[in-house]
Amino acid sequence: MQDRASATPPADDLDQRVRAAWPPAVWRDVNVAVAVSGGADSVAMLRGLHALKDEAGGRGRLFVLHYNHRARSEASTGDSLWVSELANTLGWDSITGLSSQSGARSEQQLRDERRSFFRQAIQDAGARYLATGHTADDQAETVLFRALRGSGVRGLAGIRPTAPLTEACTLVRPLLSVRRSEVEAYLRSIDQPHREDATNAADVHTRNWLRNQVLPQLEERVPAARANLAGLADHAAEASDTLEALADRLLGEAALREATGWRFDSRRLADEPPGLVTAAIRLAWWRAGWPEGAMTAAAWRRLGELATLAAPFAAEVFPGGVRAESRDGCLVLASSESPGSC
């Protein structure tokens, strides 16, 4: 990354956008962890939260979190030093994590490392919230990416404004309605440099390709493409929340939590729409803590079929080593070799 700053006419006041999305009265008296990579989005978020905190006061403090993936050698080290210096200039403590590995890894590996660091750091900071700098552009990219992967309604809901991170900490995204161009204009208006990650310009990863090539071309034909994709996420989120509420109710009526998993009443499930049955099974799967990454749409549909199967016996093993056994009017999902009996 290289420092970048230039003087332009003042932009819209991002501080007020952040205030509207996340009122200081909610968080001024608790500790807030702010994830800062050094890029434009996270730096703008930090500056916005800093300005609001300076104005609102309160007992809480901001903690600047930065994770060094060691993926770009000296540039990664430079990012860490730069973020620490910014935090110090603003008067906030910083917590920096350092990967035990170096060099290129998959996006998922980097994400998992970062999340593990965040969980430990928010505990060390006693943080009630973790703020990240996702923008409306990130939302559009996420929805398009998931649509291309064939995601269902929950996936199309994209990035949520808030989400539980741990029992004691909530993830918040105050910039989710703000365009990246607005973020950059804001930084120019306050003469705040940021770091630039050169790898973001490379189209090796699909997300970068969507950001750099596909979405700009879509906007040439459909100027409101990004806004429309963000709107789709809002509609999908409403539908997903409704479906999850119905699925939760169905779990309470037709399923029993067991030591190794779940037991479902197949006769009760047979009266429900297939989509609702699948949603209930997915919710149970998530609550059991089983991995979902390798579960395809076809696998979820197959589980739904097993849940309402009229045959005397059927059994299959799904990704993550989860065994599904259908017999005697019930479906048992378990992570062990012996899923129990109906």
N, C-alpha and C positions, 0 to 999 in steps of 0.2 A: 504494500500500500504506500501511496505517496500523499503528503499533505496537499490539500486543495482548498483555496478560498478565493473569493473575488467579491468586489463591491457592486451591488445592484440596488435599485430602488427597493424600499421596504416591502416585504411580502405580507400576506394576511397573518394576523397574530396567531401563531400556532398555540401559544399559551392558552388562549381562550377555547380553542378546539379541544385541547386536552382537558381543560376545566369542565367543559360540557360533557365530555365522554366519561370523565372520572373525577367528580367533585372532590376538592381537597378535604372537605369535611369528613369524607369517608376514611381517609388514610393519614391525615396529618398527625394523629396521636399514636401511630404505630410505626414500626420499622418497615421500610420498603426496600427490597432488593431490586436493582435496576440492571438488567443485562445489557452490557455495552461491548460491542465488537470493535468499535472505532469507526464504523461506517456511518453514512449520513443519517439513516433512520434512527439508529440507537442513540447517536449523539444528539440529534434533535429532540428525542424523547427525554433524555437526561436534562438537557437545557430547559425544556418546557417544565418538567417536574421540579427542577431546581428553582425556577422563577416562581412557580406556584407555592412551593414550600417556603420560600423566602417571604412571600406575601402572607401566607396563612399561618405560619408559625406552627405550634403544636409540639408535643413531647417526642414524637417519632423522629427517626433519622433515615437518611437515604444511604444505602450501601451499594457501591458500584461493583458489579460482578463481571469479570472477564476471564474467558477460558482460552488458553494458548494451545491450539491443536498441534503445534509444531509441524504443520503441513507445508509451510512455505519458508522454512529456514529463517534467515535474518529478518524477513518481512514480518513473520509472526512475532518474533521477539520485539521488533519495533512497534507493532500494534500494542503489545502488552505495556511497554514503557510509556507509550503515548497516552493510553487510557488511564494508567495510574497517575500520570502527571495532570491530566484533565480533572480527575476526581480530587486530587490534592488542591488544585487551583480553586475548585468550587467549594472546598471545605468538607468533603465527604470521604469516609473510609472506603478503601477498595480491597476486594478479595480476588486474587488471581489464581487460577488453576493452571497446572502444567501437565500436558499429556505425557505418559510414560513412553509413548511411541512417537515416531517421526515419519515424515514422508506421506505419500498419498494413501488414503483409505476411502472406502465407499462413503457416500453421503449419510447412509444409515449408521455406519460406525461412528462417524464424527458426531452425529446427532445424539447417539446413545452416550458417548463420552461426555458431551456437554450437559446432558440432562442429569447424569450422575453427579457431576460437579455442582450443578445448580442445587440439587437436593441437599447436598452436604453444606453448601455455602449458606443457603437460607436458614438452615438449622443453626449454623454458627452465628449468623447475624440476628437470629431471633426475629426473622422477617415474617410479617403477616401476609405480605403480597410480594409477588415477583412480576415486575413490569418488563415486557419485551416490545421491541419497536416494529412489529408487523404493521404494514400499511395496506391501503386499498389495492395497491398494485400486487402485493403479496397474495391478497385474497383472490384477485382475478387469476393469477398464475396457478394458485392451488386448485381452484375450481376447474379450470381448463385441464390441468394435469390429471386430476382425478377422473374427469369425464372421459379423457382419452384412455384411462386404465379400466373404464367400465365400472366405476364406483356406484354404489347405491345412493339412496337419498341422504343417508348419514354422511357419506363421503362428500357429496355435493354441498353439504352445509358448510364446508370449508373451515376456515379458522374462526373460532368462537371469540367474542369479545372478552369473555371470562371463562375460566375452567378450573376445577379443583386440581391442585398439584399434589398436595399432601393433606393430611387431616388438619394441619395448622396453617397452611398457606394456599392462597388462591393466585392463579396466573391471570394477569390482566394485560390487555393490549390497547392502550389509550389512543394509538394512532391509526386504528383499523379503518377509519372513515377518511383518512387523509391520503392524498395522492403523493407519490414519491417526488413529483415535480414541485409540489407545495413544500415538502420537507426541505428540498435543496434551496428553494427560494427563501425559506425562513432562515436557514443557516447563513446564506449570503447577507440577509438583512441585518443580522446581528454580528456579522464578521467572524463567524465561528468556523474554523477549519475542521476537516474530518479526514479520515483515512480512506484510501481507495484500494480495494482488493482487485488486483489485475486478473485473477482467475475468473472473476465474474464476467469478463468480456469473452471468455472462451465458451464455445457451444458444445463442449464435450458432454456435459450433463444435460438431460432433457429439460430440466427447469430453466437453465441458462438459455437454451435454444428457444424455449417458449417466450422468455423475457426479451431476448435480444432480437429475435427474428419473427416469430409467429404473431405475437400480440401487436407489435408496431404495424405489421401488414394488415392485420384484422382491423385496426383502428383507421387505416387509410380507407377501407371500404365501409366500415361501420364505426363512426367516431365515438359512439357511446359503448363500445365493446367491453371495456374494462368495467364501467359502471354497471352494465347489464349483467356481467358475470357476478359482480358483487351482489346485485339484486337477486340473482338466482340463488346465491348462497343464503340470503335472508329467507327466501321462500322455502328452500329445502330445510333450513334449520327449524322453521315453524312446523313443517310436516314431520320432520324427524322427531321433534320433541313430543308431538301429539302421538306418533306411533310408539315412542318409548313409554309414554304414560300408559297407553293401552296394553303394551307388552308387560309392563310392571304389574298391572292389575291381573293380567292373565297368569303370570308367574305365581301370584298369591293364591289363585284359585285352582291351578292345575299342576303345580310343581312343588316338590319338597327338597330342601337342601339337605344333603347327606355329607358324611365325613369325607368322601372321595369325589363328590360331584353333585349331580342333580338327578332326581327321578320325576318323570312327567306322566300324567294320566293321559294316555293316548285317546281314550274315548272322549274325554273332555276337549282335547285339542282338535278332534275330528270335526267339531261343530264350528270351528273358527276359520276365517279366511287364511289361505296358505301364507300370505305375506305377513300376517300377524303372528302366526305360529313361528315362522322363521325369525321374526323380530324378537319374540320371547326367548327363543333358544340362543340367539346372539347375545341378549342381555344376560342370560344365565352364564354363558361362556365367559363374558367379560367379568362378571362378578366372581367367577371361580379363579380368575387370573390366568387363564390359559392363553397362549399366544394366538393372535388372529392373523398375523402377516401372511401365512401360507394358505389360509382358508379362502378359496375362490368362491365366486357366486354359485358355481355348480355344486361345490361342497356344502354350502349353506342350504341350497335347495334339497340336496340329498338328505341332509339331516332333518329337514322339515318333512320329507316323505317318510323317513323312518319313524318319526314321531307319531304319525297317524296311520302307520301300516297295520293292515288287518291280518297279515300272515302270522303264523304261530311263533316264528323265530327268525331273527336276522341280526347280524352283528358286523360292524365295520370299524376300522381304526382310522381316525382322521389326523391331520397334521398336529404336531405337538404331542403325539402319543395318547390322544383322547379316544377312548373306546366308546362306541355307541352300540347299545344292545336293546333290541326291541323284542318283547315277548310278553305274553299273558296280559295284554292291555296296557303296557307301560313302556316308556323309553328311559333307559338309564344311561347317563353320561358320566364317565369316571376317568380319572387320570391313571388309575392303577390297572394291573392285569386282571384283577377280579372286581368288576364293577358292582357286584352285589346282585340282589335278586328282587324281582317285583313282588 
